[in-house]
Amino acid sequence: MKVFYLAQENFGCVVYADNENDAFEKMKCQRKELLESLGVSLDITQWEIKEFTPDLYDGVLCFY
């Protein structure tokens, strides 16, 4: 398992998954109602998806 950071507009989340596609599908399945209520696209091409590594963001993720 790896850690992925997924973001679109003002929404971001961290997901444990094997790859980017699995991370997106897991997030979409578990948070579909929330994403729809926020008007966030469920199209994977509209998302920024990055594997979280210690050098990414200096090892710190902040959500606000």
ABEGO torsion letter per residue (X at the ends): XBBBBBBBEABBBBBBBABAAAAAAAAAAAAAAAAAAAGBBABAAABBBBBBBAABGGGBBBBX
